[in-house]
Amino acid sequence: MSTSHTPGAADYAALAAELAATAAEAAAPELRAPDVVIVGAGPAGLTAAAELAPALGTGRVLVLDREPAAGGIPRHSDHTGYGVRDLKRVLTGPAYARTLVDKALAAGADIRTEATVTGWSGDRSLDVTTPDGLLRVDARAVILATGARERPRSARLIPGDRPSGVYTTGQLQNLVHLHHQEVGRRAVVVGAELVSWSAVLTLREAGCRTVLMTTEHEHPDAYAAFHLPGRALLDGRLATGTRITRIIGRGRLRAVEVEETATGRRHTVECDTLILTGDWIPDHELVRTGGLDLDPGTKGPLVDTALRTSRPGVFAAGNLLHAVDTADIAALDGRHAARHVRLWLDGHRAHEVSVPIVADAPFRWVAPGLLRIGDPAPPRGRLLLWTDRLVRAPKVTVRQGSRTLNRRTVPWPAAPGRVFRVPWNVLRDVDPKGGPIRIGL
């Protein structure tokens, strides 16, 4: 005769323990230990990977990107002008992105997309979420190449209604070039930077007329080589010294209110599409959550001329450092960072003494922000600065304490909306013990 067993408390406890163990095993992250992990598969990250992988070996360089495809912003920027400085040829954005991806893969880098880095689990250890589960990456060196983004409408504090039809340039290009969706028929573009003309080109391809381009600055922000021929793409006008003061529309955008900043006069422009360009901010979440030093001007990580951050073995490159520059400049940043990552892996350590580099008015920021004894020139031998007003014949002045170290007249203007470049040798007479270096006009 068989006997039945009634489960007791011990049986339930054993079952619960077994289920907990199974769940813990399933939730345990996959472990990876490459020599270098690169966060961001845009031009800076991919170029760094292509430089590092041949020397380190196949699979020893891991590139992580949260997007479904590698290549960064250029993959949905379907116009020409990419690759001039780094590849020495001119490509469209998608072709440029494919070229950089192919070069990194051919070099032996491992690229994982749809891989979102959610935080740090150590000085050079990252927690990653992927469609296949959790991943923990323990690397000998980290390169942060997460880029920058345009501030959306909510961050710009533009008053008015909340209709559809308001986009950043990135959102517009994603809709048009990747998802082949329609936008509107009449657009207003806020900003007159290089990226603003990129937005105008995208709108034109989507069959949408640009009836107004507006900028608060008194002069167009982009280089004359772009904004002069670019005017032919406009069906309206380029209005300098103006700003959007109200968005109008219930459901769908119907119009915007535009103010002349000098007079305060306002008028309404009918449109069904508003593109917010420029006003960049670095994608610096990992920098902040990791406790790395932030540059108060750029809002990205504070780096020296070798692109080292405040955490040993963690480097940064591209538009995370100086938002926003062209893709080929970001790529050359990646190449520069890769060179110094190799030195780190070989045991080279930076000098402990560093001197801050500080921007004085009218400059908002300078990058890099630190100078160390014995360090090399920054990428391309240039200091990068951002100005808040136009200076057509800038005389750059470098001071340290009460001393004037250098004065240099630069034969190109300092203009809002684009990076101003100064030759590195203006810092040649710096005293390592003389306190912060101040650069102004």
C-alpha positions as CSV (number, residue, x, y, z in Angstrom):
1,M,0.0,0.0,0.0
2,S,1.4,3.4,-1.0
3,T,1.5,6.3,1.4
4,S,1.0,10.0,0.6
5,H,3.3,12.7,1.7
6,T,2.0,16.1,2.8
7,P,4.5,18.8,2.1
8,G,5.7,20.5,5.2
9,A,7.5,23.8,5.9
10,A,10.9,22.1,5.2
11,D,9.8,21.1,1.7
12,Y,8.6,24.6,0.9
13,A,11.8,26.1,2.2
14,A,13.8,23.7,0.1
15,L,11.8,24.5,-3.0
16,A,12.1,28.3,-2.4
17,A,15.9,27.9,-2.0
18,E,16.1,25.9,-5.3
19,L,14.0,28.5,-7.1
20,A,16.1,31.4,-5.7
21,A,19.3,29.7,-6.7
22,T,18.0,29.1,-10.2
23,A,16.9,32.7,-10.5
24,A,20.2,34.0,-9.2
25,E,22.0,31.8,-11.8
26,A,19.8,33.1,-14.6
27,A,20.3,36.7,-13.5
28,A,24.1,36.4,-13.1
29,P,25.7,38.7,-15.7
30,E,27.9,37.3,-18.5
31,L,31.5,38.3,-17.8
32,R,33.9,39.8,-20.3
33,A,37.5,40.9,-19.7
34,P,38.9,42.7,-22.8
35,D,42.0,44.8,-22.7
36,V,40.0,47.9,-23.7
37,V,36.2,48.6,-23.6
38,I,35.0,51.6,-25.7
39,V,31.6,53.0,-24.9
40,G,30.1,54.5,-28.1
41,A,30.3,53.3,-31.7
42,G,30.4,56.7,-33.4
43,P,33.4,58.1,-35.2
44,A,35.6,58.5,-32.1
45,G,34.9,55.1,-30.7
46,L,35.2,53.2,-34.0
47,T,38.4,55.0,-34.9
48,A,40.0,54.2,-31.5
49,A,38.9,50.6,-31.9
50,A,40.5,50.3,-35.4
51,E,43.8,51.8,-34.0
52,L,43.9,49.5,-30.9
53,A,42.7,46.1,-32.2
54,P,45.6,45.2,-34.5
55,A,48.1,45.6,-31.7
56,L,46.0,43.9,-29.0
57,G,44.5,41.0,-30.9
58,T,41.1,39.9,-32.1
59,G,38.4,40.3,-29.5
60,R,40.6,42.2,-27.1
61,V,38.9,45.5,-27.9
62,L,35.1,45.6,-27.2
63,V,32.9,48.4,-28.4
64,L,29.5,48.9,-26.9
65,D,26.7,51.0,-28.3
66,R,23.0,51.3,-27.2
67,E,21.8,51.9,-30.8
68,P,20.7,49.0,-33.0
69,A,23.5,49.7,-35.5
70,A,27.0,51.1,-35.1
71,G,28.2,54.3,-36.8
72,G,26.8,57.1,-34.7
73,I,25.1,60.2,-36.0
74,P,26.6,60.0,-39.5
75,R,24.6,56.9,-40.3
76,H,21.4,59.0,-40.5
77,S,23.0,62.2,-41.8
78,D,22.5,61.5,-45.5
79,H,24.6,64.3,-47.1
80,T,28.2,64.6,-48.2
81,G,31.1,66.2,-46.5
82,Y,32.3,63.4,-44.2
83,G,35.8,61.9,-43.9
84,V,37.9,64.8,-45.2
85,R,40.5,65.0,-42.3
86,D,40.6,61.4,-41.1
87,L,40.0,59.4,-44.3
88,K,41.3,62.0,-46.8
89,R,38.2,61.5,-49.0
90,V,34.7,62.9,-49.1
91,L,31.7,60.6,-48.3
92,T,28.1,60.8,-47.4
93,G,27.2,60.3,-43.7
94,P,26.0,56.7,-44.1
95,A,28.9,55.7,-46.3
96,Y,31.3,57.2,-43.8
97,A,29.7,55.3,-40.9
98,R,29.9,52.0,-42.9
99,T,33.5,52.6,-43.6
100,L,34.4,53.2,-40.0
101,V,32.5,50.1,-38.9
102,D,34.2,48.0,-41.5
103,K,37.6,49.2,-40.5
104,A,37.0,48.5,-36.9
105,L,35.7,45.0,-37.6
106,A,38.5,44.2,-40.0
107,A,41.0,45.3,-37.4
108,G,39.6,42.7,-35.0
109,A,37.4,44.7,-32.7
110,D,34.2,43.2,-31.3
111,I,31.2,45.5,-31.7
112,R,28.1,44.9,-29.7
113,T,25.0,47.0,-30.4
114,E,21.8,47.3,-28.4
115,A,24.2,47.2,-25.4
116,T,23.4,49.9,-22.9
117,V,26.0,50.7,-20.2
118,T,23.9,51.3,-17.0
119,G,26.7,52.0,-14.5
120,W,30.1,51.2,-13.0
121,S,30.9,48.1,-10.9
122,G,34.5,49.1,-10.4
123,D,37.2,51.6,-11.6
124,R,37.3,50.1,-15.0
125,S,34.3,47.7,-14.8
126,L,31.0,48.4,-16.5
127,D,27.5,47.0,-16.0
128,V,25.7,46.5,-19.3
129,T,22.2,45.5,-20.3
130,T,21.6,43.7,-23.6
131,P,18.7,41.9,-25.2
132,D,20.4,38.6,-24.3
133,G,20.8,39.5,-20.6
134,L,23.2,41.3,-18.3
135,L,26.9,41.8,-19.1
136,R,29.7,42.8,-16.9
137,V,32.9,44.1,-18.5
138,D,36.1,44.2,-16.6
139,A,38.7,46.0,-18.7
140,R,42.3,47.2,-18.3
141,A,41.3,50.5,-19.9
142,V,38.1,52.4,-20.8
143,I,37.4,54.9,-23.5
144,L,34.2,57.0,-23.2
145,A,33.0,58.1,-26.6
146,T,29.3,58.7,-25.9
147,G,29.1,61.9,-28.0
148,A,26.6,64.8,-27.5
149,R,23.0,65.6,-28.1
150,E,20.9,68.6,-28.8
151,R,18.7,70.0,-26.0
152,P,15.1,69.2,-26.7
153,R,12.2,71.7,-26.4
154,S,11.7,70.9,-22.7
155,A,15.2,71.9,-21.8
156,R,15.1,75.1,-23.8
157,L,12.1,76.4,-21.9
158,I,10.2,77.7,-24.9
159,P,6.7,78.8,-23.9
160,G,3.5,77.9,-25.6
161,D,1.5,74.8,-26.5
162,R,2.8,71.2,-26.7
163,P,1.9,70.1,-30.3
164,S,3.5,67.4,-32.4
165,G,5.9,68.5,-35.2
166,V,8.7,69.7,-32.9
167,Y,12.0,67.9,-33.4
168,T,15.8,68.1,-32.8
169,T,18.0,67.6,-35.9
170,G,18.8,64.1,-34.7
171,Q,15.1,63.1,-34.4
172,L,14.4,64.6,-37.8
173,Q,17.2,62.7,-39.5
174,N,16.3,59.5,-37.8
175,L,12.7,59.8,-38.9
176,V,13.6,60.7,-42.5
177,H,16.7,58.7,-43.3
178,L,16.2,55.6,-41.1
179,H,12.4,55.2,-40.9
180,H,11.5,57.0,-44.2
181,Q,8.6,58.9,-42.5
182,E,7.1,62.2,-43.7
183,V,7.4,65.3,-41.6
184,G,5.4,68.5,-42.5
185,R,5.3,71.0,-45.4
186,R,6.5,74.3,-43.8
187,A,9.4,74.3,-41.4
188,V,11.1,76.8,-39.1
189,V,14.7,75.9,-38.1
190,V,16.1,77.3,-34.9
191,G,19.8,77.9,-35.2
192,A,22.2,78.8,-38.0
193,E,25.1,76.4,-37.2
194,L,26.5,73.8,-39.5
195,V,24.1,71.2,-38.1
196,S,21.2,73.7,-38.9
197,W,22.1,73.5,-42.6
198,S,22.2,69.7,-42.3
199,A,18.6,69.9,-41.0
200,V,17.6,72.1,-44.0
201,L,19.0,69.5,-46.4
202,T,17.1,66.8,-44.6
203,L,13.9,68.8,-44.7
204,R,14.4,69.4,-48.4
205,E,14.8,65.7,-49.1
206,A,11.6,65.1,-47.1
207,G,9.7,67.5,-49.3
208,C,9.4,70.2,-46.5
209,R,10.1,73.8,-47.3
210,T,12.2,75.8,-44.8
211,V,10.3,79.1,-44.5
212,L,12.5,80.6,-41.8
213,M,15.9,80.1,-40.1
214,T,16.2,82.0,-36.9
215,T,19.2,82.7,-34.6
216,E,19.7,84.9,-31.6
217,H,23.2,85.9,-32.8
218,E,23.7,89.0,-35.0
219,H,25.6,87.0,-37.6
220,P,25.1,83.5,-39.0
221,D,26.8,80.9,-36.9
222,A,28.2,78.6,-39.6
223,Y,31.2,79.2,-41.8
224,A,30.5,81.4,-44.8
225,A,31.3,78.5,-47.1
226,F,28.2,76.8,-45.8
227,H,25.7,79.6,-45.1
228,L,26.2,81.6,-48.3
229,P,25.3,78.7,-50.7
230,G,22.9,77.3,-48.1
231,R,20.6,80.3,-48.5
232,A,19.7,78.9,-51.9
233,L,18.0,76.0,-50.0
234,L,15.7,78.4,-48.0
235,D,12.3,79.3,-49.2
236,G,12.2,82.0,-46.6
237,R,14.8,84.1,-44.9
238,L,17.6,83.8,-42.4
239,A,16.7,86.0,-39.5
240,T,19.6,87.0,-37.2
241,G,19.0,88.6,-33.8
242,T,15.7,86.8,-33.4
243,R,14.3,84.1,-31.1
244,I,11.2,81.9,-30.7
245,T,9.0,83.1,-27.9
246,R,5.9,80.9,-28.3
247,I,4.9,77.7,-29.9
248,I,1.3,77.6,-31.2
249,G,-0.9,74.6,-32.0
250,R,-3.2,72.1,-30.5
251,G,-2.5,68.5,-31.7
252,R,-0.3,69.6,-34.6
253,L,2.0,72.6,-34.7
254,R,0.3,75.6,-36.4
255,A,2.7,78.5,-36.0
256,V,5.6,80.0,-34.0
257,E,5.9,83.5,-32.5
258,V,9.3,85.2,-33.4
259,E,10.8,88.1,-31.5
260,E,13.4,90.6,-32.7
261,T,15.7,90.8,-29.7
262,A,16.9,94.4,-30.4
263,T,13.4,95.9,-30.7
264,G,11.1,93.4,-28.9
265,R,8.8,93.4,-32.0
266,R,7.0,90.1,-32.5
267,H,5.3,88.4,-35.4
268,T,3.8,85.0,-36.2
269,V,5.1,82.6,-38.8
270,E,2.9,79.8,-39.9
271,C,4.5,76.4,-40.0
272,D,3.8,72.7,-39.2
273,T,7.4,71.7,-38.3
274,L,9.9,73.2,-35.9
275,I,13.5,71.9,-35.9
276,L,15.6,72.8,-32.8
277,T,19.3,72.6,-33.8
278,G,22.5,73.1,-31.9
279,D,22.6,74.0,-28.2
280,W,24.6,70.8,-27.5
281,I,25.2,69.0,-24.2
282,P,27.5,66.1,-23.8
283,D,26.1,62.6,-23.1
284,H,27.8,62.6,-19.7
285,E,25.7,60.3,-17.6
286,L,28.5,57.8,-17.2
287,V,30.9,60.5,-16.3
288,R,28.6,61.8,-13.5
289,T,27.6,58.5,-12.1
290,G,31.2,57.3,-12.1
291,G,32.3,60.4,-10.1
292,L,34.8,61.5,-12.7
293,D,35.7,65.2,-12.6
294,L,33.5,67.3,-14.8
295,D,34.7,70.3,-16.8
296,P,32.6,73.2,-15.6
297,G,32.6,74.8,-19.0
298,T,32.0,71.9,-21.4
299,K,30.0,69.8,-18.9
300,G,31.9,66.8,-20.2
301,P,34.7,65.0,-18.4
302,L,37.8,67.1,-17.5
303,V,40.8,65.7,-19.5
304,D,44.4,66.5,-20.1
305,T,46.1,66.7,-23.5
306,A,46.4,62.9,-23.6
307,L,42.6,62.7,-23.1
308,R,43.0,61.1,-19.7
309,T,40.1,61.6,-17.3
310,S,40.5,62.0,-13.5
311,R,40.2,58.2,-13.1
312,P,43.4,56.2,-14.0
313,G,42.9,54.1,-17.1
314,V,39.7,55.9,-18.2
315,F,40.0,58.1,-21.3
316,A,37.5,60.2,-23.3
317,A,37.3,61.3,-26.9
318,G,35.1,63.1,-29.4
319,N,32.1,65.3,-28.9
320,L,31.7,64.1,-25.3
321,L,34.7,66.6,-24.7
322,H,33.8,69.4,-27.1
323,A,30.3,69.5,-28.3
324,V,29.9,69.8,-31.1
325,D,32.6,69.4,-33.7
326,T,32.7,67.6,-37.0
327,A,32.7,63.8,-37.2
328,D,36.3,63.7,-38.7
329,I,37.6,65.8,-35.8
330,A,35.9,63.4,-33.3
331,A,37.5,60.5,-35.2
332,L,41.0,62.0,-34.9
333,D,40.3,62.4,-31.1
334,G,39.7,58.6,-31.1
335,R,43.0,58.0,-32.8
336,H,44.8,60.3,-30.3
337,A,43.2,58.6,-27.3
338,A,44.1,55.1,-28.7
339,R,47.8,56.1,-28.8
340,H,47.7,57.0,-25.1
341,V,45.7,54.0,-24.1
342,R,48.5,51.9,-25.6
343,L,51.0,53.7,-23.4
344,W,48.8,53.1,-20.3
345,L,48.6,49.4,-21.1
346,D,52.4,49.3,-21.5
347,G,52.8,50.8,-18.0
348,H,53.3,54.5,-18.7
349,R,51.8,56.7,-16.0
350,A,51.0,60.4,-16.2
351,H,52.9,63.0,-14.1
352,E,50.9,63.9,-11.0
353,V,51.3,67.7,-11.4
354,S,48.7,69.3,-13.6
355,V,47.8,72.9,-14.4
356,P,44.2,73.9,-15.1
357,I,43.5,75.7,-18.4
358,V,40.6,78.2,-17.9
359,A,38.5,80.1,-20.4
360,D,38.0,83.9,-19.9
361,A,35.2,85.9,-21.5
362,P,34.0,85.9,-24.2
363,F,35.0,82.2,-24.2
364,R,32.6,79.8,-22.5
365,W,35.0,76.8,-22.4
366,V,38.4,75.5,-23.5
367,A,39.3,71.9,-24.2
368,P,41.4,70.1,-23.0
369,G,41.2,71.6,-19.5
370,L,44.5,70.3,-18.0
371,L,48.2,70.5,-18.8
372,R,50.6,68.0,-17.3
373,I,54.4,68.1,-17.2
374,G,55.9,66.1,-20.1
375,D,52.6,65.5,-21.9
376,P,52.2,65.8,-25.6
377,A,50.2,68.3,-27.6
378,P,46.4,67.8,-27.8
379,P,44.8,66.3,-30.9
380,R,45.9,68.1,-34.0
381,G,48.0,70.5,-31.9
382,R,45.0,72.7,-31.2
383,L,43.2,74.1,-28.1
384,L,39.5,74.2,-28.8
385,L,37.4,77.1,-27.5
386,W,33.8,78.2,-27.7
387,T,32.9,81.9,-27.9
388,D,29.7,83.7,-27.0
389,R,30.2,86.6,-29.4
390,L,31.7,87.3,-32.8
391,V,35.3,88.6,-32.9
392,R,36.5,89.0,-36.4
393,A,40.2,89.5,-35.7
394,P,40.8,87.9,-32.4
395,K,44.0,88.5,-30.4
396,V,44.4,85.6,-28.0
397,T,45.9,86.4,-24.7
398,V,47.4,83.8,-22.3
399,R,48.0,84.7,-18.7
400,Q,49.2,82.9,-15.6
401,G,48.9,84.8,-12.4
402,S,50.1,88.3,-13.1
403,R,52.2,87.3,-16.1
404,T,51.2,87.6,-19.7
405,L,52.7,84.5,-21.4
406,N,51.6,85.1,-24.9
407,R,49.6,87.2,-27.3
408,R,48.7,85.9,-30.7
409,T,46.5,87.4,-33.4
410,V,44.7,84.5,-35.1
411,P,43.8,85.0,-38.8
412,W,40.3,83.5,-38.5
413,P,37.3,84.8,-36.6
414,A,36.0,83.5,-33.3
415,A,32.2,83.0,-33.9
416,P,29.4,81.6,-31.9
417,G,28.1,78.3,-33.0
418,R,31.4,76.8,-34.1
419,V,34.6,75.7,-32.4
420,F,37.5,78.2,-32.3
421,R,40.9,76.7,-32.7
422,V,44.1,78.1,-31.3
423,P,47.6,76.7,-31.9
424,W,48.9,74.7,-29.0
425,N,52.2,76.6,-28.8
426,V,50.6,79.6,-27.1
427,L,51.2,77.6,-23.9
428,R,54.9,77.2,-24.5
429,D,56.0,79.4,-21.5
430,V,53.8,77.9,-18.8
431,D,55.2,77.6,-15.3
432,P,54.0,74.2,-13.8
433,K,53.9,75.9,-10.4
434,G,52.4,79.2,-11.6
435,G,48.7,78.4,-11.1
436,P,45.8,78.3,-13.6
437,I,46.4,79.3,-17.2
438,R,43.8,81.7,-18.4
439,I,42.9,82.2,-22.1
440,G,41.0,85.2,-23.3
441,L,40.9,88.0,-25.8
